[in-house]
Amino acid sequence: MSTIEIEYCVPCGFLDRALAVEEAICRQFADHLNRISLVMGDHGVFIVRVDGEVVFDKADDDFDVDDIVRRVRPHVAGR
């Protein structure tokens, strides 16, 4: 079972993005998760971690919910 953390920038208004990613991950992997957490941040942050490992960072890649779900899959599927 895995733990997902979605850290998002509050001042930037990224809550909707974080909720969209949270919902998509829950729909795909609910049976494989212990917890999914939203973590409030600032300075433009939007990072998705699985068991502490960064699988998506807005600073490096364009935001795409489907791509983020694909990046999460190898870390949680089959556990």
N, C-alpha and C positions, 0 to 999 in steps of 0.2 A: 504494500500500500504506500502511496506517495503523498507528499505534501506540496501544494502549489502556493506560491506567493506572487501576487500581482502588486507591484509598487507603482503608484501613479502620482502625477503632479496635481495637487489640489488647485493651486492658483491658475494653472493652465486650463482647468476645466476638463481634465481627462477622466473624470468619474464615469461618464457614459461609455468610454472606450473600455475601461476596466470592467464594468458590469457586462459588456458585450462579450469580452474574452472569458470572464468567469462563467457566464451562461453557456457559451459554446463548449468550454472544457467540461463543465458538469454534464452536459448532454452526452458527450462522447465517452467520458471516463469515470462517471460517478461510482461505478462498482470497484474502481481501482484506487480511489482516493481516501485518505484519512481526513484531509482537511484542505480547504482552499481559502486563502486569506487575502483581503485587500489591505494594503499598507499605504497610508497617506505619506506623500513626499512633496518635494518642491523642486525648483530649478529645472523643470522640463522633463523630469524622470518618467520613464515608462519601461519597467523591467519585469519580465516573467521568469520566475525561478521554479525549478522542480527539485525538491530535496536539496535546496541550497545552490544548485547549479544554474547559472544563467542560460536560458534557452532563447530569450529574445530581449534585445535592448534597442529602444527607439533611436538611440544615438548611432547605432550601426546599420539599422535596417528600416525600411518603410513599414508603417503599421498596416497589417492585413490579418484579420481574425483567423481566416482559414489557414494562412501560413503559420500562425502561432500555434494553432491546434496541431498541425502537422509536425511542428518542432517538439511539442509535448509528447506526442504519441510514442516515440521510441523509449521514452523514460518511464512510461506508466503502463503501456499495453503489455500483457503477458506476465505481469507481476502477480 
